[in-house]
Amino acid sequence: MVSRLTSLMQNTWRSWSGRRRAISVGVVLIATVGLGVLAYELLKRPPDVSNENIDFVDHEQKEPKTKKPKDTTFDWPTYGFNDQRTRYVPTDKVKPPFDSSDWSFQAGKLLEFSPVIVRDRIFFMDIDARFYALDLESGRVDWKTRIGTRNASAPAAADHKLFGVNLEPGQAFALAPRTGRVIWKTPLPGRSESSPLAFKDKLVIFGCECGTVFALDQKDGSIEWTVETSGEIKGALAQGKGNVYGGNYAGEVFSIDAKTGREEWRISTIGGSFGRGGGVYSTPAVAFGRVYFGSIDSRVYSVDMDTGEIAWSKSTGAEVYSGPAVADTKTTRPTVYIGSADDNFYALDARTGATRWQQNAGGDVTGAASVLGDVAYVSVIGDAVGTIGYDIENGKKVYEHELGEYNPAITDGERMYLTGYSTLRAFPPEDGKRQGSKRKPKKGERGKQGDRTPGRTAGSKKPGKG
């Protein structure tokens, strides 16, 4: 009897112990699953945004558009062609094939940014901060000067001056276009590769790796206002409706009143998986009441220029360092042309973000494209290096050249100027005939010491040079 009782008690204890172990395992399993779900929710990639309620100002609502220049040739006075950095020029003349070149110039050092054109000269800087001025017709060096020791930006032209910034030493400066004479230098508290924006012949506006946006007086380089942000500012700023727009490596995008320095709004990008931030290298473009830019969180964004509210975001397969080109043409609806480090080049509907077409470019696209007429030109790096031209209507490849690295193509309305690793080359129009611009400067178009005034204006290696 005692033996049976003892056995029963032992079996009961074993049964209870088993149930307790099962309950414990179940609790641990539930807790583990719960923590896993929580971790997944916290670390997964946030979804893209699509907000159809954000205003879009299209051509039917008479959005001011870049007009086709009346002159035979015209200036390309700033990085991205205009203050809005749209990188789009309507032209029927500048188009493939480009069978031969008029001239070629070898800088010897890396050219990370495309040049600017002011009347009869083309200006650019190499990585060692050598500033070149070439004759536009012949490619002959008119002058060159060393301004600093390290550079990764393009100059801007306005008010009888050329404006630039340096990585080393951190400084902004102004040069005389005709001679290269230094007009002023302003030291900065950090490095800058933010190609300057010349605002209304009064201010020079740019960002600094110290996280500050600077506005300097064009005449003497004195500081007019500054705005502090939370991260390094790498790309250039774009202008629209009197405000300047930019982003930083903290994933902030901001709007600042260009005259006063008053901050209008500041937003954050969506970010990536595992809590990774959405830093911004890309130089924005302003068009259709929106601000367009790429982010290191692998997305392209469209935000309302008045409020900063996200209209849409579009995920790609890798970081988007490139700045966008934005165009509204006779044959296409408003479109954003932008590359990604996923080797693809995208044509996105500017209103909705829907993909009109995309092409594998054969290498990382980290620099900004340009749309000249009906062709979007973009450069790739990696196994393939060079420039590709895509028909903007259907994405068909219509041009290819071995020159190209980051920001490839600009134009003066007749020639295309292509920038390679360290080479600049001028390609004549399809018929091989270049009329050129020989008009004499009007009164007031020459500054002191015979400096040529900017005349007719129409209208990156990772990280990229966007």
N, C-alpha and C positions, 0 to 999 in steps of 0.2 A: 504493500500500500504506500509506504513511504517512498519507495523507489519510483512508483508510478506518479506520485505527486511531484516528486523532484523532477522527473522527466517532463511533466506537463509545464512546470514552472520554467524549466530551461527552454522548452519550445516556445512558450509565450514570450520570454525575454528575447529569444533570437528573432521572433517575428516582429516584435516592437522595434528592436535595434535595426532590423532591415528596413522597416517603414521609416524610421527616423533618418537612416542614411539616405533613403530614397527622397524623403522630403528635403533634406539638406542639399542633396545634389540638385533637386528641382529648383530650390530657392537660388542656389548659386547659378544654375543655368539661366533662370529667368533674369537674375541680376546681370549676368554677363550679356545676355541678349539685349537687355534694356540699355546697358552701357554702350553696347555696340551700335544700337539704333541711334542713341543720343550722339555718339561720336560721329556716326555717319551723317546725321543731320547737321552737326556742327562743321564737319570737314568736307562735305561733298561740294562740288562746284555749284554755285548758285545759278539758277536758270537765267536765260536772256529775258529782256524786257521788250514788250511791244505795246505802245500806248497810242492808239489812233486818235486820241483827243488833243494831241499836241498840234498846234498850228503849223501848216506848211505853206509857204508863200511861193507859188509857182508862177510861171510866165503869164498865165491867164489873169493873175492878180497884179500884173505889171511889176513884178520884182525887178529892180534895177539889174541889168545884165551887162557883162563885158561887151562893149560894142566893137565891131570890126574897125580897126584903125583906118583913117582916111589916107594917111601918108603911105608911101611905098614901103618905108621902113619905120620902125618905132623902137622905143626903149623897152628893155626888160630891167627895171631899175632896182628890184629887190628880190630876195629869195621868195619863190612862189609866184612871181610876176607882178602881183598887186598886193595891196594891204590886206585883202581878204585871204591871201595865199591859196587861191583857187587853182593855180597852175594850168589854166585853160586859156588858149588863144584861138579864136575862130579865124581860120585862114584856108583859102582854097589853093594857095600856091606852094606852101611848105608841105610836101608829101613825098613818099617813096615813089619810085626808086631813087636813091642817092648813089649814082654810079661812080662818082669821083669827088675828091675834095679840092677846095680852093687853096687851103693851107692847113698845116698841122704844126702844133707847138708842143715841145717836150719840156715839161717843167722839171723833171728829174726827181721830184718828191710827190708824195700822195696828194691828190686833189680830192678832198672829201665832199666838197660842195660845188655846185654849178656856179658859173660866173654871173655877173650882171652886165648889162649893156647900157651905155650912156652915149648916145649920138654916134661918134666915130671911133669909140674905144670899147674894149671889153676888159673887165676888171675881175680879179679873183685872187685868192690866197692859197698857198700850199700849207702842208702840215707844220712846216718849220716857220710859219708866219712871214713868209716872203710874199709881199703884195706886188702883183704884176698889173701893168697896163699895156695892152697890145693894141696896135692899129687894127681896126675892124676889117679893113679891106685886104691887108697883106699878112696879118699875123705877126708883124714885126714888133719887137719890144720897144715901146716908147719910154717906159721907165720901170724900174722895180726898186723896192726898198724893203728892208727887214724891219718889221714892227712887232717886236716881241720874239719869243722863241718857240711857241707852240700855238697852233690854231686849228679849229674845227668848226668853221662857220663861214657864211657868205657875207659880203658887205652890202650896204644899202646906199643909194644915191639920192640926195635932195639938197636944196638950198646951197648950190655951188660947192658941195662937199661930198666926200665918201666917208661913211661911218662904219666902224667895225668893232669887234671885241676879240679878246685873246683868252686862251686857256692859261698860258704862262707868258709873262706875269698876268694875273687877273687885272684886266684894264679895258676901258673903252677909249676910242680915239676917233679923230676926224682928220682926213687928209685932203689936200688940194687935188682935184681930179686931173689937172693938166700936168702937174709936176711931181706929185707924191709928197709934197712938203707937209710936215706935221703941223696941223692947226691947233689941236689941243689933245691932251691925254688926261684921263680921269682914272685913278687907281680904284680897284674894287676889293671888297673883303673876301673874294673867292674867285675861282675860275669861271669863265663864261664861254659856252659854245652855242649861245642863243642868238642866231642871226638877227641883227637889230631891225626894228621897225621905225621908219622915219615918219612921224605923225605931223601932217599939216605944216611942214616947214618950220616947226617950232620945237618938237621934242624928238628924242631918240629913246625908244623903249625896248627893253630886253630883260631877260632873266639871268640869274646867277646861280652857280652851284651852292652858294651859301643859303639859297632858298628865298632870296629877295628879288622882287621886280623893281627895276630902276627906270626912272624917266629923267633924262638929262636934257639940258638946254642945248639946242643944236649949235648955237653961236659960240659958246665957251666951255661946254661940257659940265657946267655946274648942275648939281642935283636939284631937280624940281620937286620930286616926290618919290617915296619908296613904299612898297607893300611887302610885309613879311608873310611867308607861307611856311608850311611844315615839312617841306622836302626839297631836294635839289631840283632846280629848273634846268632842263637840258635843251628842250626844243625852243623854237622861236614863238613869238606871240602873233596872233592875227587880230585884225581890227574890223569892226562892223558897228554901225550906228553910234560911233563915238566911243565905244568900249573896246578894250583889248581882252583877248581870251587866251588862256594857256593852261598848262598842267605841270605836275611835278612828280617826283619819284615816290611821294607819299600817297599817290593815288588821288590827289585833289585836282579838280578842274575849277577855274575861277574866271570871273568877269570883273573888270576894273574900269572905272571911268577914266578915259585917257587924259582928260584935262586936269582932273583934280586928284586922282589917285584913290578915290573913294571905291571901296569894294562893293560891288553890286550883288554878287552871290558867290557861293563856294559849295561844291558838291563833292562826293566821293564816287569813284568808280565801283563797279559791282564786286570785283575781285575774283580770284580763282579758287580751286579746290584746296583742301588742307589749310584753309585760312590765309592763303597767299594773297598779298595785296595786288592792286591793279595800277602800278606805277605808270606814268605817262611820259614817254619820250617824244612821241609824235607831235609835230607842229600841226595845229588845227587849221581847218579851212572853214570860212564863214559863207554860207549861201542859203537861200530859201527860208530865211528866218531861223536857221539852225546852225549849230557848231558841230563839225564832224572831226573825229580824231580816232587814233588807234591806241591800244593799251597793252601793257605787258601781261595782262590777264587774258590775252589771246582774243580780245574782242575789238570790234569796230563800233563806235558810238555815234549817235545823233542826239543832240540835246537842244532844247529850246534856248535861243540866244538871249531871251529876256528873263527867264526864270532858272535856267539850268536843269529843268526837269527832263529826265531821259525819255526821248520819243521811241527809240529802239536801240537795241544792241544786237550784234551779230557775232557769234563765236566762230573762230577759225581754228586751225589745228595747232597753232603755236603763237608766240609773241608777235604783236603788231607794233613794230617800231616805226613803220613808214608813216609819213604824212599823206593825207588823201589829196587827190585831184578831183575837182567837182565841176561838172559841165552839164549844160542844157543845150542841146543842139537841134538842128532841123530834123535829124533822122533818129534821134533817141530821146527818151524822156529823161528828166533830171537824174543823174547817175553819179555815184561815188566810185572812183577807181583807186584801189589800194592793194598793197601787197602784204604778205605775211611771211614769217620765218618758216611756215609750213610748205614753202616752195610754190605757193599758189598766188595768182593775181586775180582779184575779184572786181567785178562790175556789179555794184549793189544799187537797187532802187533807192534814190535819195529820200523818198517819202516814207517807205515802209521797211527798208533794209533787206527786202527779198533779193535773192541772187538772180541777176539778169543773165550772167554767164561767169564762169571761172575757168582759168587755164593753169595747168602746171607749167611754171616757167623754167623748171629744171635746176633751180637753186634758190637759196634764201633771198627773199625780197625784203631788204631792210631800209632802202632809200625810197624817196618819194618819186612818183610818176609825174609825167607832164602830158597833157592832152593838147596836141597841135593839130588843128583842123579835125579830121576824122580818125586820127590815130593816137592811141595811148602808148607812150614810150616808157619802158621800165627796165631797170638793170637788175642783174642777179649776181650773187657771189656764191662761192662753194666750188663744187666740181665744175660747174659751168660759170663762166664769167662773160659778161657782155650785155648788150642792149637788145631788147625785143620790142617790136611795134605791133600792137594789136588793133584791128579794126574795131572801133568802139561800138558798132552796131551788133556784131555777131561774135566777137572775140577771135576771129581768124587771124593767124599770124601773117603779117604783111611786110615785116622788115626784121632784119637781124644783122648785128654787127659785133665784132669782137671787142670793141671799145665799150666800156661801161663798168661801173662799180657800185655807185650809190645813187646820185641824182644826175641822170644822163643828159636830157635834151632841153635846150631853150631855143628861142628864135627871135629874130628882129623883123620878121614878116617876109623875109626873102630866103635867108640861109637858115639851116639848122646847125646849131653848135653842140657837138657831142663831147661829153667829158668822160674820159677813161680813168684808169688808175693814176696816171700822171701826165696824160696827154689830152690836149684840147684840139679839136679838129672842126673845120668849117666846111659844110656841105652846101653847094649851090642849089637853086631850085631845079625842078625836074627838067625844064627846057634849057638849063645851063646858062641862062641869061640873068644877070643881076643888074638892076638899074641903079641901086644904091641911092643914098640920100646926100646930095651935094649942096643943099640949101645953106646959105650963110646964116649964122645966128642973128636973131633979131636983137633989138636994143634990150639990154638987161639980161641977155643970155650968157654974158661973160662976167665972171666975178673978178675980184681984184687979183693982181699978179697974173692975169690972163687965164684964170682957171675956167675950164669949160663947164657951163651949167647943164645939169640934166635937162634934156629937151622934151621930146614928145613922149608922153606916157599914156598908154592905152589902158583908159579906165582908172647805211653807214656801217664792213666789220661790224660786229654787234657791240654796243647797241647801234642801231641803224642811224642813218643820217636823214632823218625825216623832218 
